[in-house]
Amino acid sequence: MTQARFFGFEKLDVDHLSVEMAADVYRVSGHFPQDERFGLTNQLRRAATSVALNIAEGAGRDSRKDFAHFLTQARGSTYEVASGLQLAVRLGFVPQADTQAIHGQAQTIAAMLSALARNLKAEA
């Protein structure tokens, strides 16, 4: 990312990872069947996007407690991504090998979100 960073959340590693994961989800889900465009493809993309957007929205709130709440929402969306990918594999939309990297990203992001939320709650 070469553009200037004006917002505090842009300095967070978890923000960068969540944007990367969302881009990867878009790439993988682009291979799903066309008739899933408004089904699992849409849901999976919205969940992946929600992770990054909740981090940003929470950072813009007035309190650490609010930020922690949005991080918890982001973690839930991360779990949704992992579950959606499992379903996509089960339905034969994508080989499991194509989802393993995203699943690893989701695990890392979920752990980072949990730790950051815990720290914010402890400081509140």
DSSP file (Angstrom, degrees, kcal/mol; ACC not computed):
  #  RESIDUE AA STRUCTURE BP1 BP2  ACC     N-H-->O    O-->H-N    N-H-->O    O-->H-N    TCO  KAPPA ALPHA  PHI   PSI    X-CA   Y-CA   Z-CA
    1    1 A M              0   0    0      0, 0.0    15,-0.0     0, 0.0     0, 0.0   0.000 360.0 360.0 360.0 115.5    0.0    0.0    0.0
    2    2 A T        +     0   0    0      2,-0.1     3,-0.1     0, 0.0     2,-0.1   0.541 360.0 102.6-103.8  -8.0    1.7    3.1   -1.2
    3    3 A Q  S    S-     0   0    0      1,-0.1     2,-0.0     0, 0.0     0, 0.0  -0.368  83.3 -89.9 -76.3 158.0   -1.0    5.7   -0.5
    4    4 A A        -     0   0    0      1,-0.1     2,-0.7    -2,-0.1    -1,-0.1  -0.315  35.4-132.4 -64.6 147.4   -0.7    8.0    2.5
    5    5 A R        +     0   0    0      1,-0.1    -1,-0.1    -3,-0.1     3,-0.0  -0.912  33.0 165.0-107.4 113.9   -2.4    6.8    5.7
    6    6 A F        +     0   0    0     -2,-0.7     2,-0.3     4,-0.0    -1,-0.1   0.631  56.6  67.5-101.2 -17.8   -4.6    9.4    7.3
    7    7 A F  S >  S-     0   0    0      1,-0.1     3,-1.1     0, 0.0     4,-0.3  -0.823  77.0-129.1-112.7 145.6   -6.5    7.2    9.7
    8    8 A G  G >  S+     0   0    0     -2,-0.3     3,-1.9     1,-0.3     4,-0.3   0.850 105.7  60.8 -58.8 -38.4   -5.3    5.4   12.8
    9    9 A F  G >  S+     0   0    0      1,-0.3     3,-1.6     2,-0.2     6,-0.3   0.774  91.2  69.8 -63.8 -23.7   -6.8    2.1   11.8
   10   10 A E  G <  S+     0   0    0     -3,-1.1    -1,-0.3     1,-0.3    -2,-0.2   0.640  92.6  59.0 -69.4 -12.4   -4.7    2.1    8.7
   11   11 A K  G <  S+     0   0    0     -3,-1.9     2,-0.4    -4,-0.3    -1,-0.3   0.553  84.0 102.2 -88.8  -9.5   -1.7    1.5   10.9
   12   12 A L    X>  -     0   0    0     -3,-1.6     4,-1.6    -4,-0.3     3,-0.6  -0.610  66.7-146.3 -81.8 129.5   -3.1   -1.7   12.3
   13   13 A D  H 3> S+     0   0    0     -2,-0.4     4,-2.5     1,-0.2     5,-0.2   0.877 100.8  59.3 -57.6 -38.1   -1.7   -5.0   10.9
   14   14 A V  H 3> S+     0   0    0      1,-0.2     4,-2.0     2,-0.2    -1,-0.2   0.818 101.7  54.4 -64.8 -29.4   -5.1   -6.6   11.3
   15   15 A D  H <> S+     0   0    0     -3,-0.6     4,-2.1    -6,-0.3    -1,-0.2   0.943 109.4  46.5 -66.3 -47.2   -6.6   -3.9    9.0
   16   16 A H  H  X S+     0   0    0     -4,-1.6     4,-2.2     1,-0.2    -2,-0.2   0.911 113.6  48.8 -61.5 -43.0   -4.1   -4.7    6.3
   17   17 A L  H  X S+     0   0    0     -4,-2.5     4,-2.6     1,-0.2    -1,-0.2   0.879 109.5  52.3 -65.1 -37.6   -4.6   -8.5    6.7
   18   18 A S  H  X S+     0   0    0     -4,-2.0     4,-2.2     2,-0.2    34,-0.3   0.878 109.6  48.6 -69.1 -36.1   -8.4   -8.1    6.6
   19   19 A V  H  X S+     0   0    0     -4,-2.1     4,-2.2     2,-0.2    -1,-0.2   0.910 112.4  49.4 -66.7 -41.8   -8.2   -6.1    3.3
   20   20 A E  H  X S+     0   0    0     -4,-2.2     4,-2.2     2,-0.2    -2,-0.2   0.915 110.8  49.9 -62.1 -43.4   -6.0   -8.8    1.8
   21   21 A M  H  X S+     0   0    0     -4,-2.6     4,-2.6     2,-0.2    -2,-0.2   0.917 109.3  51.5 -62.9 -42.8   -8.3  -11.5    2.9
   22   22 A A  H  X S+     0   0    0     -4,-2.2     4,-2.3    26,-0.2    -1,-0.2   0.919 109.7  49.4 -60.9 -43.2  -11.3   -9.7    1.4
   23   23 A A  H  X S+     0   0    0     -4,-2.2     4,-2.0     1,-0.2    -1,-0.2   0.902 111.4  49.8 -62.1 -40.2   -9.4   -9.4   -1.9
   24   24 A D  H  X S+     0   0    0     -4,-2.2     4,-2.7     2,-0.2     5,-0.2   0.891 108.6  52.2 -65.9 -39.4   -8.6  -13.1   -1.8
   25   25 A V  H  X S+     0   0    0     -4,-2.6     4,-2.9     1,-0.2     5,-0.2   0.911 108.3  51.5 -62.6 -42.1  -12.2  -14.0   -1.1
   26   26 A Y  H  X S+     0   0    0     -4,-2.3     4,-1.0     2,-0.2    -2,-0.2   0.919 111.5  47.7 -60.2 -43.0  -13.3  -11.9   -4.1
   27   27 A R  H  < S+     0   0    0     -4,-2.0     3,-0.4     2,-0.2     4,-0.2   0.946 116.0  42.3 -63.6 -48.7  -10.8  -13.8   -6.3
   28   28 A V  H >< S+     0   0    0     -4,-2.7     3,-1.8     1,-0.2    -2,-0.2   0.922 113.3  51.5 -66.1 -44.5  -11.8  -17.2   -5.1
   29   29 A S  H >< S+     0   0    0     -4,-2.9     3,-1.6     1,-0.3    -1,-0.2   0.679  91.8  77.1 -70.8 -15.2  -15.5  -16.6   -5.2
   30   30 A G  T 3< S+     0   0    0     -4,-1.0    -1,-0.3    -3,-0.4    -2,-0.2   0.668  91.7  55.6 -64.3 -15.4  -15.2  -15.3   -8.8
   31   31 A H  T <  S+     0   0    0     -3,-1.8    -1,-0.3    -4,-0.2    -2,-0.2   0.413  83.5 110.9 -96.6  -0.6  -14.9  -19.0   -9.8
   32   32 A F  S <  S-     0   0    0     -3,-1.6     5,-0.1     1,-0.1    62,-0.0  -0.293  85.9 -78.3 -68.3 159.9  -18.2  -19.9   -8.1
   33   33 A P    >   -     0   0    0      0, 0.0     3,-1.9     0, 0.0     8,-0.2  -0.263  38.7-120.3 -58.5 146.5  -21.1  -20.9  -10.4
   34   34 A Q  G >  S+     0   0    0      1,-0.3     3,-1.8     2,-0.2     4,-0.2   0.835 111.6  62.1 -57.9 -35.0  -22.9  -17.9  -12.0
   35   35 A D  G 3  S+     0   0    0      1,-0.3    -1,-0.3     2,-0.1     3,-0.3   0.552  96.3  61.0 -73.7  -3.5  -26.2  -18.9  -10.3
   36   36 A E  G X >S+     0   0    0     -3,-1.9     5,-1.5     1,-0.2     3,-1.5   0.349  71.1 105.4 -96.7   3.9  -24.6  -18.4   -6.9
   37   37 A R  T < 5S+     0   0    0     -3,-1.8     5,-0.3     1,-0.3    -1,-0.2   0.854  90.7  32.6 -53.8 -38.8  -23.9  -14.7   -7.7
   38   38 A F  T 3 5S+     0   0    0     -3,-0.3    -1,-0.3    -4,-0.2    -2,-0.1   0.341 124.8  48.5-101.2   6.5  -26.8  -13.6   -5.4
   39   39 A G  T <>5S-     0   0    0     -3,-1.5     4,-2.4     3,-0.1     5,-0.2   0.437 124.4  -9.2-108.3-113.7  -26.3  -16.5   -2.9
   40   40 A L  H  >5S+     0   0    0      1,-0.2     4,-2.9     2,-0.2     5,-0.3   0.847 130.2  58.3 -63.5 -35.9  -23.1  -17.7   -1.4
   41   41 A T  H  ><S+     0   0    0     -5,-1.5     4,-2.2     1,-0.2    -1,-0.2   0.957 111.4  41.6 -58.4 -50.3  -20.9  -15.5   -3.5
   42   42 A N  H  > S+     0   0    0     -6,-0.7     4,-2.5    -5,-0.3    -2,-0.2   0.922 116.3  48.6 -63.2 -45.9  -22.6  -12.4   -2.3
   43   43 A Q  H  X S+     0   0    0     -4,-2.4     4,-2.3     1,-0.2    -2,-0.2   0.910 112.6  47.8 -63.5 -43.2  -22.8  -13.5    1.3
   44   44 A L  H  X S+     0   0    0     -4,-2.9     4,-2.3     1,-0.2    -1,-0.2   0.903 113.2  47.9 -66.1 -42.0  -19.2  -14.5    1.4
   45   45 A R  H  X S+     0   0    0     -4,-2.2     4,-2.4    -5,-0.3    -2,-0.2   0.894 111.6  49.9 -66.4 -39.9  -18.0  -11.3   -0.2
   46   46 A R  H  X S+     0   0    0     -4,-2.5     4,-2.2     2,-0.2    -2,-0.2   0.903 111.2  49.6 -66.1 -39.3  -20.1   -9.2    2.2
   47   47 A A  H  X S+     0   0    0     -4,-2.3     4,-1.2     2,-0.2    -2,-0.2   0.930 112.3  47.2 -63.8 -44.9  -18.7  -11.1    5.2
   48   48 A A  H  X S+     0   0    0     -4,-2.3     4,-1.0     1,-0.2     3,-0.4   0.912 114.3  46.8 -63.8 -42.3  -15.1  -10.6    4.1
   49   49 A T  H  X S+     0   0    0     -4,-2.4     4,-2.3     1,-0.2    -1,-0.2   0.866 104.7  62.5 -65.9 -36.2  -15.7   -6.9    3.4
   50   50 A S  H  X S+     0   0    0     -4,-2.2     4,-2.6     1,-0.2     5,-0.2   0.808  94.6  61.8 -60.9 -31.4  -17.4   -6.5    6.7
   51   51 A V  H  X S+     0   0    0     -4,-1.2     4,-1.6    -3,-0.4    -1,-0.2   0.976 110.4  37.5 -60.0 -55.3  -14.3   -7.5    8.6
   52   52 A A  H  X S+     0   0    0     -4,-1.0     4,-2.1   -34,-0.3    -2,-0.2   0.896 117.4  51.5 -64.2 -40.7  -12.3   -4.5    7.3
   53   53 A L  H  X S+     0   0    0     -4,-2.3     4,-2.8     1,-0.2    -1,-0.2   0.864 107.9  51.4 -68.6 -35.4  -15.2   -2.1    7.4
   54   54 A N  H  X S+     0   0    0     -4,-2.6     4,-2.5     2,-0.2    -1,-0.2   0.864 108.1  52.7 -69.4 -34.5  -16.0   -3.0   11.0
   55   55 A I  H  X S+     0   0    0     -4,-1.6     4,-2.0    -5,-0.2    -2,-0.2   0.950 113.5  43.9 -61.6 -47.8  -12.4   -2.3   12.0
   56   56 A A  H  X S+     0   0    0     -4,-2.1     4,-1.1     2,-0.2    -2,-0.2   0.932 114.9  47.7 -63.9 -46.4  -12.5    1.1   10.4
   57   57 A E  H >< S+     0   0    0     -4,-2.8     3,-0.5     1,-0.2     4,-0.3   0.920 111.6  50.4 -63.6 -42.8  -15.9    2.0   11.8
   58   58 A G  H >< S+     0   0    0     -4,-2.5     3,-1.4     1,-0.2    -1,-0.2   0.881 105.7  55.9 -62.3 -38.3  -15.0    0.9   15.3
   59   59 A A  H 3< S+     0   0    0     -4,-2.0    -1,-0.2     1,-0.3    -2,-0.2   0.788 104.4  55.7 -64.5 -26.1  -11.8    3.0   15.1
   60   60 A G  T << S+     0   0    0     -4,-1.1    -1,-0.3    -3,-0.5    -2,-0.2   0.468  88.1 103.4 -85.8  -1.5  -13.9    6.0   14.3
   61   61 A R  S <  S-     0   0    0     -3,-1.4     6,-0.0    -4,-0.3    -3,-0.0  -0.290  79.6-116.8 -79.0 167.7  -16.1    5.6   17.4
   62   62 A D  S    S+     0   0    0     -2,-0.0     2,-0.3     2,-0.0    -1,-0.1   0.563  87.4  42.8 -85.0  -9.4  -15.7    7.8   20.5
   63   63 A S  S  > S-     0   0    0     -5,-0.2     4,-2.1     1,-0.1    -2,-0.1  -0.951  72.0-125.3-139.4 157.7  -14.8    5.1   23.0
   64   64 A R  H  > S+     0   0    0     -2,-0.3     4,-2.8     1,-0.2     5,-0.2   0.849 113.3  58.3 -64.5 -34.8  -12.5    2.1   23.4
   65   65 A K  H  > S+     0   0    0      2,-0.2     4,-2.0     1,-0.2    -1,-0.2   0.922 107.1  46.2 -62.3 -44.5  -15.6    0.1   24.4
   66   66 A D  H  > S+     0   0    0      2,-0.2     4,-2.2     1,-0.2    -2,-0.2   0.917 111.9  51.3 -63.5 -43.1  -17.3    0.9   21.1
   67   67 A F  H  X S+     0   0    0     -4,-2.1     4,-2.1     1,-0.2    -2,-0.2   0.930 109.1  50.8 -59.5 -45.7  -14.2    0.1   19.2
   68   68 A A  H  X S+     0   0    0     -4,-2.8     4,-1.9     1,-0.2    -1,-0.2   0.885 107.5  54.4 -60.1 -39.2  -13.9   -3.3   21.0
   69   69 A H  H  X S+     0   0    0     -4,-2.0     4,-1.9     1,-0.2    -1,-0.2   0.927 109.0  47.1 -60.9 -45.3  -17.6   -4.0   20.1
   70   70 A F  H  X S+     0   0    0     -4,-2.2     4,-2.4     1,-0.2    -1,-0.2   0.832 108.4  55.4 -67.8 -31.7  -16.9   -3.4   16.4
   71   71 A L  H  X S+     0   0    0     -4,-2.1     4,-2.2     2,-0.2    -1,-0.2   0.875 106.4  51.6 -65.7 -36.2  -13.8   -5.6   16.6
   72   72 A T  H  X S+     0   0    0     -4,-1.9     4,-2.0     2,-0.2    -2,-0.2   0.893 109.0  50.1 -65.7 -39.7  -16.1   -8.3   18.0
   73   73 A Q  H  X S+     0   0    0     -4,-1.9     4,-2.1     2,-0.2    -2,-0.2   0.913 109.7  51.5 -62.3 -42.6  -18.4   -7.8   15.1
   74   74 A A  H  X S+     0   0    0     -4,-2.4     4,-1.9     1,-0.2    -2,-0.2   0.891 107.5  52.7 -62.0 -39.9  -15.4   -8.1   12.7
   75   75 A R  H  X S+     0   0    0     -4,-2.2     4,-2.1     2,-0.2    -1,-0.2   0.905 106.9  52.5 -63.6 -40.7  -14.4  -11.4   14.4
   76   76 A G  H  X S+     0   0    0     -4,-2.0     4,-1.9     1,-0.2    -1,-0.2   0.905 109.0  49.5 -60.6 -41.4  -17.9  -12.8   13.8
   77   77 A S  H  X S+     0   0    0     -4,-2.1     4,-2.0     2,-0.2    -1,-0.2   0.845 106.8  56.3 -66.0 -33.2  -17.6  -11.9   10.1
   78   78 A T  H  X S+     0   0    0     -4,-1.9     4,-2.0     2,-0.2    -2,-0.2   0.916 107.5  48.1 -63.3 -43.1  -14.3  -13.6   10.0
   79   79 A Y  H  X S+     0   0    0     -4,-2.1     4,-2.5     1,-0.2    -2,-0.2   0.881 108.0  56.0 -63.4 -37.3  -15.9  -16.8   11.3
   80   80 A E  H  X S+     0   0    0     -4,-1.9     4,-2.8     1,-0.2    -1,-0.2   0.890 105.2  51.9 -62.2 -39.7  -18.6  -16.3    8.7
   81   81 A V  H  X S+     0   0    0     -4,-2.0     4,-2.3     2,-0.2    -1,-0.2   0.942 109.9  48.7 -60.5 -48.0  -15.9  -16.3    6.0
   82   82 A A  H  X S+     0   0    0     -4,-2.0     4,-1.7     1,-0.2    -2,-0.2   0.912 114.1  45.9 -60.2 -43.2  -14.4  -19.5    7.3
   83   83 A S  H  X S+     0   0    0     -4,-2.5     4,-2.1     2,-0.2    -1,-0.2   0.904 111.0  52.2 -67.2 -42.0  -17.8  -21.2    7.4
   84   84 A G  H  X S+     0   0    0     -4,-2.8     4,-2.3     1,-0.2    -2,-0.2   0.877 108.4  51.2 -62.3 -38.0  -18.8  -19.9    3.9
   85   85 A L  H  X S+     0   0    0     -4,-2.3     4,-2.2     2,-0.2    -1,-0.2   0.890 107.4  53.0 -66.8 -38.4  -15.6  -21.3    2.5
   86   86 A Q  H  X S+     0   0    0     -4,-1.7     4,-2.5     1,-0.2    -2,-0.2   0.916 110.7  47.7 -60.6 -42.2  -16.3  -24.7    4.1
   87   87 A L  H  X S+     0   0    0     -4,-2.1     4,-2.4     2,-0.2    -2,-0.2   0.905 108.9  53.3 -65.8 -41.2  -19.7  -24.7    2.4
   88   88 A A  H  <>S+     0   0    0     -4,-2.3     5,-2.5     2,-0.2     6,-0.8   0.894 111.6  46.1 -61.0 -40.2  -18.3  -23.7   -0.9
   89   89 A V  H ><5S+     0   0    0     -4,-2.2     3,-1.4     3,-0.2    -2,-0.2   0.939 111.7  51.4 -65.8 -46.9  -15.8  -26.6   -0.8
   90   90 A R  H 3<5S+     0   0    0     -4,-2.5    -2,-0.2     1,-0.3    -1,-0.2   0.849 110.5  48.8 -59.9 -35.6  -18.6  -29.0    0.3
   91   91 A L  T 3<5S-     0   0    0     -4,-2.4    -1,-0.3    -5,-0.1    -2,-0.2   0.501 116.0-115.9 -83.9  -3.9  -20.8  -27.9   -2.6
   92   92 A G  T < 5S+     0   0    0     -3,-1.4    -3,-0.2    -4,-0.4    -2,-0.1   0.688  77.9 127.4  80.4  18.6  -17.9  -28.3   -5.0
   93   93 A F  S   <S+     0   0    0     -5,-2.5    -4,-0.2     1,-0.2    -5,-0.1   0.783  79.9   7.8 -75.6 -26.8  -17.7  -24.7   -6.0
   94   94 A V  S    S-     0   0    0     -6,-0.8    -1,-0.2    -9,-0.1    -2,-0.2  -0.991  82.9-103.6-154.6 142.8  -13.9  -24.5   -5.2
   95   95 A P    >   -     0   0    0      0, 0.0     3,-1.4     0, 0.0     4,-0.5  -0.432  32.1-121.9 -68.5 145.9  -11.2  -27.0   -4.3
   96   96 A Q  G >> S+     0   0    0      1,-0.3     3,-1.7     2,-0.2     4,-1.0   0.856 111.1  64.2 -56.6 -36.1  -10.2  -27.0   -0.7
   97   97 A A  G 34 S+     0   0    0      1,-0.3     4,-0.5     2,-0.2     3,-0.3   0.824  97.1  57.0 -58.5 -30.8   -6.6  -26.2   -1.6
   98   98 A D  G <4 S+     0   0    0     -3,-1.4    -1,-0.3     1,-0.2     4,-0.2   0.640 110.3  43.9 -75.5 -13.4   -7.8  -22.9   -3.0
   99   99 A T  T <> S+     0   0    0     -3,-1.7     4,-2.5    -4,-0.5    -1,-0.2   0.545  87.8  88.0-106.2  -9.7   -9.3  -21.9    0.3
  100  100 A Q  H  X S+     0   0    0     -4,-1.0     4,-2.2    -3,-0.3     5,-0.2   0.887  87.8  50.1 -61.9 -41.2   -6.5  -23.0    2.7
  101  101 A A  H  > S+     0   0    0     -4,-0.5     4,-2.3     1,-0.2    -1,-0.2   0.915 112.5  47.5 -64.2 -41.3   -4.6  -19.7    2.5
  102  102 A I  H  > S+     0   0    0     -4,-0.2     4,-2.8     2,-0.2    -2,-0.2   0.897 109.5  53.7 -66.7 -38.9   -7.8  -17.7    3.3
  103  103 A H  H  X S+     0   0    0     -4,-2.5     4,-2.1     1,-0.2    -1,-0.2   0.912 109.3  48.8 -61.6 -41.0   -8.7  -20.0    6.1
  104  104 A G  H  X S+     0   0    0     -4,-2.2     4,-2.2     2,-0.2    -1,-0.2   0.902 110.5  50.7 -64.0 -41.2   -5.2  -19.4    7.6
  105  105 A Q  H  X S+     0   0    0     -4,-2.3     4,-3.0     1,-0.2     5,-0.2   0.928 109.0  52.1 -59.9 -44.5   -5.7  -15.6    7.2
  106  106 A A  H  X S+     0   0    0     -4,-2.8     4,-2.7     1,-0.2    -2,-0.2   0.895 108.2  50.6 -61.3 -40.9   -9.0  -15.9    8.9
  107  107 A Q  H  X S+     0   0    0     -4,-2.1     4,-2.0     2,-0.2    -1,-0.2   0.932 113.3  45.5 -62.2 -45.1   -7.5  -17.7   11.9
  108  108 A T  H  X S+     0   0    0     -4,-2.2     4,-2.4     2,-0.2    -2,-0.2   0.930 114.2  48.2 -63.8 -46.4   -4.8  -15.1   12.2
  109  109 A I  H  X S+     0   0    0     -4,-3.0     4,-2.9     1,-0.2     5,-0.2   0.920 109.7  52.3 -62.1 -45.3   -7.2  -12.2   11.9
  110  110 A A  H  X S+     0   0    0     -4,-2.7     4,-2.3    -5,-0.2    -1,-0.2   0.910 111.3  47.3 -58.7 -43.0   -9.6  -13.7   14.4
  111  111 A A  H  X S+     0   0    0     -4,-2.0     4,-2.3    -5,-0.2    -1,-0.2   0.912 113.1  48.2 -65.2 -42.3   -6.8  -14.1   17.0
  112  112 A M  H  X S+     0   0    0     -4,-2.4     4,-2.5     2,-0.2    -2,-0.2   0.907 111.7  49.6 -65.9 -41.0   -5.6  -10.5   16.4
  113  113 A L  H  X S+     0   0    0     -4,-2.9     4,-2.6     2,-0.2     5,-0.2   0.909 110.8  50.2 -63.9 -41.8   -9.1   -9.1   16.7
  114  114 A S  H  X S+     0   0    0     -4,-2.3     4,-2.4    -5,-0.2    -2,-0.2   0.926 112.5  46.6 -61.7 -45.3   -9.6  -11.0   19.9
  115  115 A A  H  X S+     0   0    0     -4,-2.3     4,-2.3     2,-0.2    -2,-0.2   0.917 113.7  47.7 -65.2 -43.4   -6.4   -9.7   21.4
  116  116 A L  H  X S+     0   0    0     -4,-2.5     4,-2.3     2,-0.2    -2,-0.2   0.916 112.8  48.4 -65.2 -42.5   -7.0   -6.1   20.3
  117  117 A A  H  X S+     0   0    0     -4,-2.6     4,-2.4     1,-0.2     5,-0.2   0.910 110.8  51.6 -62.9 -42.1  -10.6   -6.1   21.7
  118  118 A R  H  X S+     0   0    0     -4,-2.4     4,-2.1    -5,-0.2    -2,-0.2   0.912 110.7  48.1 -60.9 -43.1   -9.3   -7.6   25.0
  119  119 A N  H  X S+     0   0    0     -4,-2.3     4,-1.6     1,-0.2    -1,-0.2   0.899 111.4  49.9 -65.0 -41.1   -6.7   -4.9   25.3
  120  120 A L  H  X S+     0   0    0     -4,-2.3     4,-1.1     1,-0.2    -2,-0.2   0.905 111.2  48.8 -64.8 -40.8   -9.2   -2.1   24.6
  121  121 A K  H  < S+     0   0    0     -4,-2.4     3,-0.3     1,-0.2    -1,-0.2   0.883 109.9  52.1 -66.3 -38.3  -11.6   -3.5   27.2
  122  122 A A  H  < S+     0   0    0     -4,-2.1    -1,-0.2     1,-0.2    -2,-0.2   0.831 111.8  46.7 -67.4 -31.5   -8.9   -3.7   29.8
  123  123 A E  H  <        0   0    0     -4,-1.6    -1,-0.2     1,-0.2    -2,-0.2   0.661 360.0 360.0 -83.6 -16.6   -7.9   -0.1   29.1
  124  124 A A     <        0   0    0     -4,-1.1    -1,-0.2    -3,-0.3    -2,-0.1   0.488 360.0 360.0 -73.0 360.0  -11.5    1.2   29.2
